[in-house]
């Protein structure tokens, strides 16, 4: 099993775009019991990945509770870097 942050990054190499809620839905089966598996920590991981140039923001919207959702995607260079260092 990969560390959670690795799994989050790897997920972005397999989808067009996603927000923190999408990450939670996709990884909850394997990582749902991890202490750091919460929305705040996942948003922090996504913001760190963006700051490091691995993913970029694609759009924003509001969910049904009027909470902001930020969507990201791994651009070609970011996906290549992720795949180079994190193997399946």
Backbone as a chain_set.jsonl record, in Angstrom:
{"seq": "XXXXXXXXXXXXXXXXXXXXXXXXXXXXXXXXXXXXXXXXXXXXXXXXXXXXXXXXXXXXXXXXXXXXXXXXXXXXXXXXXXXXXXXX", "coords": {"N": [[0.835, -1.172, 0.0], [0.564, 2.179, -0.872], [1.852, 5.283, 0.527], [-0.532, 7.692, 1.726], [-0.438, 10.315, 0.539], [0.968, 9.754, -1.808], [-0.845, 8.061, -3.074], [-2.915, 9.856, -3.542], [-1.71, 11.644, -5.373], [-1.138, 9.828, -7.46], [-3.709, 9.1, -8.205], [-4.532, 11.347, -9.627], [-3.261, 11.006, -12.019], [-4.843, 9.354, -13.373], [-7.333, 10.363, -13.895], [-9.367, 12.866, -15.524], [-9.953, 15.308, -14.217], [-10.371, 16.342, -10.795], [-11.803, 16.91, -7.538], [-11.369, 17.477, -3.981], [-13.454, 16.025, -2.767], [-13.947, 14.071, -4.709], [-11.559, 12.651, -4.591], [-11.725, 11.621, -2.009], [-13.974, 9.932, -2.285], [-12.926, 8.1, -4.153], [-10.726, 6.917, -2.841], [-11.528, 6.031, -0.341], [-12.143, 3.352, 0.288], [-9.693, 2.011, 0.533], [-8.111, 3.705, 2.11], [-9.69, 4.783, 4.084], [-9.544, 4.383, 6.876], [-7.335, 5.714, 7.738], [-5.78, 8.143, 9.785], [-5.178, 10.659, 8.725], [-6.93, 10.803, 6.656], [-9.002, 12.837, 5.723], [-11.075, 15.587, 4.733], [-9.86, 18.134, 5.047], [-7.091, 17.528, 5.246], [-6.674, 16.326, 2.768], [-7.263, 18.417, 1.007], [-5.162, 20.092, 1.727], [-3.001, 18.505, 0.844], [-3.496, 18.571, -1.908], [-3.196, 21.293, -2.46], [-0.503, 21.565, -1.858], [0.598, 19.891, -3.803], [-0.107, 21.386, -6.025], [1.375, 23.746, -5.561], [3.887, 22.682, -5.89], [3.935, 22.195, -8.549], [2.846, 19.883, -9.684], [0.155, 19.377, -10.118], [-2.582, 21.293, -11.492], [-4.944, 23.922, -11.032], [-8.213, 23.618, -12.342], [-10.898, 24.426, -12.374], [-13.524, 25.987, -10.428], [-16.3, 25.513, -8.204], [-19.477, 25.443, -6.443], [-20.592, 23.167, -3.975], [-23.525, 21.188, -3.087], [-24.006, 22.115, -0.548], [-23.166, 24.654, -0.605], [-20.436, 24.947, -0.324], [-17.129, 25.703, -1.278], [-15.617, 24.121, -4.039], [-12.637, 23.044, -5.388], [-11.244, 22.147, -8.383], [-8.745, 20.067, -9.773], [-6.14, 19.063, -12.09], [-3.72, 16.752, -13.325], [-1.318, 17.982, -15.265], [0.443, 17.327, -18.371], [3.287, 17.281, -17.948], [3.378, 17.227, -15.14], [2.021, 14.804, -14.595], [3.804, 13.034, -15.802], [6.034, 13.344, -14.141], [4.978, 12.489, -11.667], [4.39, 9.796, -12.331], [6.963, 8.913, -12.873], [8.22, 8.834, -10.391], [6.448, 7.555, -8.664], [5.483, 4.427, -8.712], [3.102, 2.058, -10.075]], "CA": [[0.0, 0.0, 0.0], [1.309, 3.429, -0.974], [1.47, 6.335, 1.464], [-1.735, 8.392, 1.277], [-0.133, 11.406, -0.402], [1.326, 9.132, -3.08], [-2.089, 7.578, -3.68], [-3.633, 11.04, -4.029], [-1.035, 12.085, -6.603], [-1.312, 8.805, -8.493], [-5.107, 9.205, -8.646], [-4.646, 12.419, -10.616], [-2.735, 10.559, -13.314], [-5.829, 8.429, -13.938], [-8.6, 11.062, -14.113], [-9.256, 14.148, -16.222], [-9.897, 16.306, -13.157], [-11.04, 15.895, -9.572], [-11.742, 17.777, -6.362], [-11.1, 16.708, -2.759], [-14.548, 15.067, -2.566], [-13.725, 12.959, -5.632], [-10.436, 11.883, -4.041], [-12.264, 10.888, -0.858], [-14.805, 8.838, -2.807], [-12.105, 7.109, -4.843], [-9.73, 6.259, -1.996], [-12.023, 5.694, 0.992], [-12.097, 1.914, 0.528], [-8.35, 1.587, 0.919], [-7.474, 4.617, 3.055], [-10.708, 5.346, 4.956], [-9.209, 4.269, 8.294], [-6.146, 6.513, 8.044], [-6.069, 9.345, 10.572], [-5.065, 11.826, 7.849], [-7.902, 10.717, 5.56], [-10.107, 13.757, 5.948], [-11.132, 16.592, 3.669], [-8.869, 19.184, 5.278], [-5.762, 17.005, 4.903], [-6.615, 16.091, 1.321], [-7.153, 19.743, 0.387], [-3.789, 20.519, 1.97], [-2.14, 17.736, -0.066], [-3.718, 19.08, -3.266], [-2.578, 22.622, -2.549], [0.937, 21.336, -1.882], [0.907, 19.373, -5.136], [-0.197, 22.522, -6.954], [2.53, 24.613, -5.305], [5.066, 21.978, -6.41], [3.829, 22.092, -9.998], [2.438, 18.555, -10.136], [-1.225, 19.507, -10.594], [-2.996, 22.683, -11.618], [-6.367, 24.173, -10.851], [-8.942, 23.685, -13.609], [-12.133, 25.186, -12.203], [-14.11, 25.994, -9.092], [-17.753, 25.628, -8.118], [-20.014, 25.231, -5.105], [-21.342, 21.922, -3.836], [-24.928, 21.383, -2.699], [-24.018, 22.824, 0.736], [-22.578, 25.972, -0.883], [-19.016, 24.948, 0.006], [-16.275, 25.821, -2.446], [-14.873, 22.946, -4.516], [-11.589, 23.381, -6.345], [-10.879, 20.991, -9.198], [-7.366, 20.045, -10.265], [-5.753, 17.951, -12.955], [-2.277, 16.601, -13.524], [-0.941, 18.292, -16.648], [1.32, 16.299, -18.958], [4.581, 17.239, -17.257], [3.135, 16.797, -13.756], [1.704, 13.373, -14.62], [5.047, 12.317, -16.099], [6.853, 13.379, -12.922], [4.342, 11.595, -10.695], [4.576, 8.413, -12.773], [8.381, 8.568, -12.801], [8.635, 8.585, -9.004], [5.498, 6.706, -7.949], [5.116, 3.315, -9.59], [1.856, 1.355, -9.739]], "C": [[0.888, 1.246, 0.0], [0.95, 4.364, 0.188], [0.282, 7.134, 0.877], [-1.434, 9.493, 0.273], [0.278, 10.869, -1.77], [0.071, 8.671, -3.814], [-2.898, 8.738, -4.248], [-3.016, 11.51, -5.34], [-1.274, 11.101, -7.747], [-2.73, 8.84, -9.057], [-5.252, 10.256, -9.749], [-4.033, 12.065, -11.96], [-3.745, 9.671, -14.037], [-7.179, 9.078, -14.217], [-8.342, 12.373, -14.848], [-9.106, 15.296, -15.225], [-10.645, 15.763, -11.956], [-10.899, 16.965, -8.503], [-11.494, 16.887, -5.145], [-12.193, 15.676, -2.503], [-14.399, 13.851, -3.473], [-12.61, 12.042, -5.121], [-10.925, 11.023, -2.878], [-13.092, 9.698, -1.333], [-13.968, 7.724, -3.413], [-11.213, 6.297, -3.904], [-10.259, 5.775, -0.654], [-11.99, 4.198, 1.287], [-10.763, 1.445, 1.058], [-7.762, 2.424, 2.052], [-8.437, 5.203, 4.086], [-10.393, 5.303, 6.437], [-7.976, 5.073, 8.697], [-6.557, 7.773, 8.798], [-6.069, 10.598, 9.693], [-6.069, 11.807, 6.698], [-9.136, 11.532, 5.924], [-10.001, 14.878, 4.92], [-10.063, 17.668, 3.831], [-7.468, 18.732, 4.868], [-5.614, 16.782, 3.406], [-6.52, 17.413, 0.572], [-5.733, 20.277, 0.558], [-2.818, 19.797, 1.031], [-2.282, 18.239, -1.506], [-3.081, 20.447, -3.461], [-1.055, 22.518, -2.586], [1.373, 20.82, -3.252], [0.853, 20.488, -6.176], [1.017, 23.44, -6.794], [3.82, 24.005, -5.849], [4.989, 21.724, -7.91], [3.396, 20.743, -10.533], [1.003, 18.531, -10.658], [-1.521, 20.991, -10.748], [-4.503, 22.784, -11.491], [-7.039, 24.272, -12.212], [-10.209, 24.496, -13.51], [-12.55, 25.146, -10.744], [-15.623, 26.038, -9.217], [-18.175, 25.454, -6.674], [-20.747, 23.91, -5.075], [-22.757, 22.224, -3.352], [-25.073, 22.114, -1.373], [-23.402, 24.219, 0.628], [-21.133, 26.086, -0.393], [-18.206, 24.957, -1.287], [-15.596, 24.49, -2.763], [-13.88, 23.433, -5.56], [-11.202, 22.097, -7.061], [-9.465, 21.172, -9.729], [-7.211, 18.949, -11.308], [-4.234, 17.922, -13.032], [-1.993, 16.873, -14.991], [0.105, 17.285, -17.109], [2.648, 16.168, -18.213], [4.426, 16.763, -15.81], [2.858, 15.307, -13.677], [2.964, 12.551, -14.89], [5.954, 12.257, -14.868], [6.287, 12.438, -11.86], [4.613, 10.142, -11.065], [6.026, 7.971, -12.713], [8.78, 8.153, -11.379], [7.704, 7.692, -8.216], [5.027, 5.631, -8.914], [3.821, 2.675, -9.13], [2.144, 0.104, -8.954]], "O": [[1.839, 1.347, 0.775], [-0.131, 4.249, 0.765], [0.135, 7.222, -0.342], [-2.113, 9.593, -0.749], [-0.039, 11.481, -2.79], [-0.061, 8.866, -5.022], [-3.498, 8.614, -5.315], [-3.733, 11.747, -6.312], [-1.577, 11.507, -8.869], [-2.928, 8.633, -10.254], [-6.014, 10.063, -10.696], [-4.268, 12.763, -12.946], [-3.524, 9.282, -15.183], [-8.083, 8.415, -14.725], [-7.239, 12.918, -14.801], [-8.234, 16.152, -15.379], [-11.452, 14.842, -12.077], [-10.004, 17.808, -8.552], [-11.419, 15.666, -5.278], [-11.897, 14.563, -2.067], [-14.69, 12.728, -3.061], [-12.709, 10.818, -5.207], [-10.581, 9.846, -2.776], [-12.925, 8.584, -0.837], [-14.257, 6.544, -3.215], [-10.973, 5.114, -4.148], [-9.511, 5.163, 0.108], [-11.824, 3.813, 2.444], [-10.704, 0.58, 1.931], [-6.997, 1.91, 2.868], [-8.032, 6.045, 4.888], [-10.926, 6.113, 7.195], [-7.615, 5.107, 9.874], [-7.571, 8.392, 8.476], [-6.881, 11.5, 9.903], [-6.057, 12.704, 5.855], [-10.157, 11.003, 6.365], [-8.948, 15.081, 4.315], [-9.431, 18.066, 2.853], [-6.742, 19.48, 4.213], [-4.548, 17.024, 2.841], [-5.77, 17.518, -0.399], [-5.169, 20.853, -0.373], [-1.911, 20.422, 0.482], [-1.294, 18.321, -2.236], [-2.495, 20.723, -4.508], [-0.395, 23.298, -3.271], [2.389, 21.256, -3.794], [1.67, 20.529, -7.096], [1.614, 23.861, -7.785], [4.741, 24.731, -6.226], [5.886, 21.102, -8.479], [3.56, 20.476, -11.724], [0.68, 17.744, -11.548], [-0.81, 21.839, -10.209], [-5.236, 21.847, -11.804], [-6.523, 24.917, -13.124], [-10.572, 25.19, -14.46], [-12.012, 24.385, -9.939], [-16.163, 26.535, -10.205], [-17.334, 25.332, -5.784], [-21.443, 23.558, -6.027], [-23.138, 23.387, -3.223], [-26.132, 22.673, -1.087], [-23.149, 24.879, 1.637], [-20.66, 27.18, -0.085], [-18.562, 24.296, -2.263], [-15.07, 23.82, -1.874], [-14.242, 24.145, -6.497], [-10.876, 21.091, -6.43], [-9.049, 22.274, -10.085], [-8.03, 18.034, -11.402], [-3.561, 18.933, -12.831], [-2.378, 16.091, -15.861], [0.592, 16.483, -16.313], [3.075, 15.06, -17.888], [5.247, 15.99, -15.316], [3.386, 14.617, -12.805], [3.169, 11.5, -14.283], [6.568, 11.225, -14.595], [7.029, 11.681, -11.233], [5.019, 9.347, -10.217], [6.304, 6.787, -12.524], [9.579, 7.235, -11.193], [8.108, 7.123, -7.202], [4.255, 5.909, -9.832], [3.473, 2.734, -7.95], [1.219, -0.618, -8.583]]}, "num_chains": 1, "name": "protein.A"}
